[in-house]
């Protein structure tokens, strides 16, 4: 009897557990169903509102397009508008909002970006200071010498970057040769008698020496090259190991050969690459006696 009662108790407890599990599952399913239904209904409502807003925007756009076509098709009226029409246009908030949006969009299109404005302001300031330095030749070349001294001091301190130094002074030599050569090569003007000729006599008309590379551009290019060479000394990639006396010897030989060729060119075509000054016309001396009244 005790065994039968224990079996009955176990069967009843298992049945109760099963019913509780089924009830919890049913409750969870009902709650999930309610949640899904509520979320779906809210989504449907939101989609409906969005569709209504889109339809209203489309209708307003069509109305504005129709109004613009009607305004274009109607002829211009030269009569003055009445005060009521002017007041209605001034008090209409929609017109002011649309005009403000159109003005803002046009302003945003016309305005340059922040980066372009920054670089343009830097360029303007840089050109301003260059224009201020243009008449001061001695000051400009003194600045160039200071930067060259800084570069040489840094090279000696680091005991390297000999390739950078060699390239810099080869570039200087090229600029110097362009500075010494005339803008029109006399060798090309031998066959052409109508072209301009350099003055070869004292009685000829004074013509200043026109260089292929002007002095200001010579200074500007050399200064930029020096600054670039100083910047290269901060990167170990440019510090190529080389036997520097060979570079010095090669540079001296190249300088002597190029200057010899340039001097021979000056002697052949009889020109001097420097303009000392324009000759001034002086009148005859007055040797007559001064009569005191």
C-alpha positions in Angstrom: 0.0 0.0 0.0 2.9 2.4 0.8 4.5 1.6 -2.6 1.2 2.3 -4.4 0.8 5.6 -2.6 4.3 6.7 -3.4 3.8 5.8 -7.1 0.6 7.8 -7.1 2.3 10.8 -5.4 5.1 10.7 -8.0 2.7 10.5 -10.9 0.7 13.4 -9.6 3.8 15.5 -9.0 5.1 14.8 -12.5 1.7 15.6 -14.0 1.7 18.9 -12.0 5.1 19.7 -13.3 4.1 19.0 -16.8 1.0 21.2 -16.5 3.1 24.0 -15.0 5.6 23.8 -17.9 2.8 23.8 -20.4 1.2 26.8 -18.8 4.5 28.8 -18.7 5.1 27.9 -22.4 1.6 29.0 -23.3 2.1 32.3 -21.3 5.4 33.0 -23.1 3.8 32.3 -26.5 0.9 34.6 -25.7 3.3 37.4 -24.5 5.5 37.0 -27.7 2.4 37.1 -29.9 1.2 40.3 -28.2 4.7 41.9 -28.5 4.9 41.0 -32.2 1.4 42.3 -32.9 2.1 45.5 -31.0 5.4 46.1 -32.8 3.9 45.3 -36.2 1.0 47.7 -35.6 3.5 50.5 -34.5 5.6 49.9 -37.6 2.5 50.0 -39.8 1.5 53.3 -38.3 5.0 54.8 -38.7 5.1 53.6 -42.3 1.7 55.1 -42.9 2.8 58.5 -41.5 6.0 58.5 -43.6 3.9 57.7 -46.7 1.5 60.6 -45.9 4.5 63.0 -45.5 6.0 61.9 -48.8 2.6 62.3 -50.5 2.3 65.8 -49.0 5.8 66.7 -50.1 5.1 65.4 -53.6 1.9 67.4 -53.8 3.6 70.6 -52.6 6.4 70.1 -55.2 3.9 69.6 -58.0 2.0 72.7 -56.9 5.3 74.8 -56.8 6.2 73.4 -60.3 2.7 74.3 -61.6 3.0 77.8 -60.1 6.4 78.3 -61.7 5.2 77.2 -65.1 2.1 79.4 -64.8 4.4 82.4 -63.8 6.7 81.7 -66.8 3.8 81.4 -69.2 2.0 84.6 -68.0 3.4 87.9 -69.4 5.1 90.4 -67.2 2.9 93.0 -65.6 4.3 96.5 -65.4 1.7 97.8 -63.0 2.5 98.1 -59.3 1.2 95.5 -56.9 -1.5 96.4 -54.5 -0.7 96.8 -50.8 -2.7 93.7 -49.8 -0.7 91.5 -52.2 2.6 92.9 -50.9 1.5 92.4 -47.3 0.4 88.8 -48.0 3.8 88.1 -49.6 5.7 89.6 -46.7 3.6 87.8 -44.1 3.7 84.4 -45.8 6.2 82.3 -43.8 6.5 79.6 -46.4 8.0 82.0 -48.9 10.5 83.3 -46.4 11.5 79.8 -45.4 12.0 78.6 -49.0 13.9 81.7 -49.9 16.2 81.3 -46.9 16.9 77.7 -47.8 17.7 78.6 -51.4 20.0 81.4 -50.2 21.8 79.1 -47.8 22.3 76.4 -50.4 23.7 78.9 -52.9 26.0 80.3 -50.3 27.2 76.9 -49.3 28.0 76.1 -53.0 29.8 79.3 -53.6 31.9 79.1 -50.4 35.3 77.3 -50.7 36.3 74.6 -48.2 38.2 75.1 -45.0 41.4 73.6 -46.4 41.4 75.7 -49.6 40.8 78.9 -47.6 43.7 78.0 -45.3 46.1 77.4 -48.1 44.9 80.5 -50.1 45.5 82.7 -47.0 49.0 81.2 -46.6 49.7 81.8 -50.2 48.5 85.4 -50.0 50.7 86.1 -46.9 53.7 84.4 -48.5 53.3 86.5 -51.7 52.9 89.6 -49.6 56.2 89.1 -47.8 58.0 88.3 -51.0 56.7 91.5 -52.5 58.0 93.4 -49.5 61.4 91.8 -49.8 61.8 92.4 -53.6 63.6 95.8 -53.5 66.0 94.8 -50.6 68.6 92.8 -52.6 71.3 92.8 -49.9 68.8 91.7 -47.2 67.5 88.8 -49.4 71.0 87.5 -50.1 72.0 87.8 -46.4 69.0 85.6 -45.5 70.2 83.1 -48.1 73.7 83.1 -46.7 72.3 82.6 -43.2 70.3 79.5 -44.2 73.3 78.1 -46.1 75.5 78.6 -43.0 72.9 76.7 -41.0 72.9 73.8 -43.5 76.7 73.6 -43.5 76.8 73.7 -39.7 74.3 70.9 -39.5 76.2 68.8 -42.1 79.4 69.2 -40.1 77.7 68.4 -36.9 76.1 65.2 -38.2 79.2 64.2 -40.2 77.0 63.0 -43.1 74.5 63.9 -45.9 77.3 64.5 -48.4 75.1 63.5 -51.3 72.6 66.1 -50.3 75.3 68.8 -50.2 76.7 67.7 -53.6 73.2 67.9 -55.2 72.5 71.3 -53.6 75.7 72.9 -54.9 75.3 71.3 -58.4 71.8 72.9 -58.5 73.4 76.2 -57.4 75.9 76.0 -60.3 73.1 75.4 -62.8 71.2 78.5 -61.5 74.4 80.6 -61.6 75.0 79.6 -65.3 71.4 80.5 -66.2 72.0 83.8 -64.3 75.1 84.6 -66.4 73.6 83.7 -69.8 71.6 86.2 -71.8 67.9 85.6 -72.5 68.5 85.4 -76.2 71.5 83.4 -77.2 73.8 85.4 -79.5 74.8 82.2 -81.3 71.3 81.8 -82.6 71.2 85.5 -83.7 74.2 85.2 -86.1 72.1 84.3 -89.1 69.3 86.7 -88.3 70.3 90.3 -88.9 66.9 91.8 -87.9 66.9 90.5 -84.3 68.2 92.4 -81.3 72.0 92.5 -80.9 74.1 93.2 -77.9 75.9 96.5 -77.9 79.6 96.1 -79.0 80.7 99.8 -79.3 80.6 102.8 -77.1 78.4 104.7 -79.5 75.7 102.0 -79.6 72.4 102.4 -77.9 72.5 101.4 -74.3 70.7 98.1 -73.6 70.7 96.5 -70.2 71.7 92.9 -70.0 68.6 90.7 -70.1 69.3 87.5 -68.2 67.8 84.1 -68.8 67.2 83.8 -65.1 66.4 87.0 -63.3 68.1 87.9 -60.0 65.0 87.6 -57.9 64.1 84.1 -59.3 67.8 83.1 -58.8 67.5 84.1 -55.1 64.1 82.5 -54.6 65.1 79.2 -56.2 68.3 78.9 -54.3 66.5 79.7 -51.0 63.9 77.0 -51.6 66.6 74.5 -52.5 68.5 75.3 -49.3 65.4 74.8 -47.1 64.7 71.5 -48.9 68.2 70.4 -48.2 67.9 71.3 -44.5 64.7 69.3 -44.4 66.4 66.3 -45.9 69.0 66.2 -43.1 66.2 65.1 -40.7 65.7 61.9 -42.6 68.3 59.1 -42.3 67.3 57.7 -45.6 69.3 60.5 -47.4 72.4 59.8 -45.4 74.1 57.7 -48.1 77.7 56.6 -47.1 80.2 58.0 -49.6 83.8 59.2 -49.7 83.3 62.9 -49.7 86.7 64.1 -51.1 85.8 62.5 -54.4 82.6 64.6 -54.5 84.5 67.8 -53.7 87.1 67.1 -56.4 84.5 66.3 -59.0 82.5 69.5 -58.1 85.7 71.6 -58.5 86.5 70.1 -61.9 82.9 70.6 -63.1 82.8 74.2 -61.9 86.1 75.0 -63.7 85.0 73.4 -67.0 81.6 75.1 -67.0 82.9 78.5 -66.1 85.6 78.3 -68.7 83.0 77.5 -71.4 80.9 80.4 -70.1 83.8 82.9 -70.2 84.7 81.8 -73.7 81.1 82.4 -74.7 81.3 85.9 -73.3 84.6 86.7 -75.1 83.3 85.4 -78.4 80.1 87.4 -78.4 81.6 90.4 -76.5 79.1 90.8 -73.7 79.4 91.4 -69.9 76.7 89.7 -67.7 76.5 92.7 -65.4 75.0 96.1 -65.9 76.9 98.7 -63.9 74.7 101.6 -64.7 73.0 103.5 -67.5 75.3 106.2 -69.0 74.2 109.7 -68.4 74.2 112.3 -71.1 76.3 115.4 -70.2 76.2 118.7 -72.0 79.2 120.8 -73.1 81.0 122.9 -70.6 80.1 126.6 -70.5 83.4 128.4 -71.0 81.8 131.8 -71.5 82.5 134.8 -69.1 80.0 135.7 -66.6 78.9 139.4 -66.9 77.9 140.9 -63.6 75.3 143.6 -64.1 
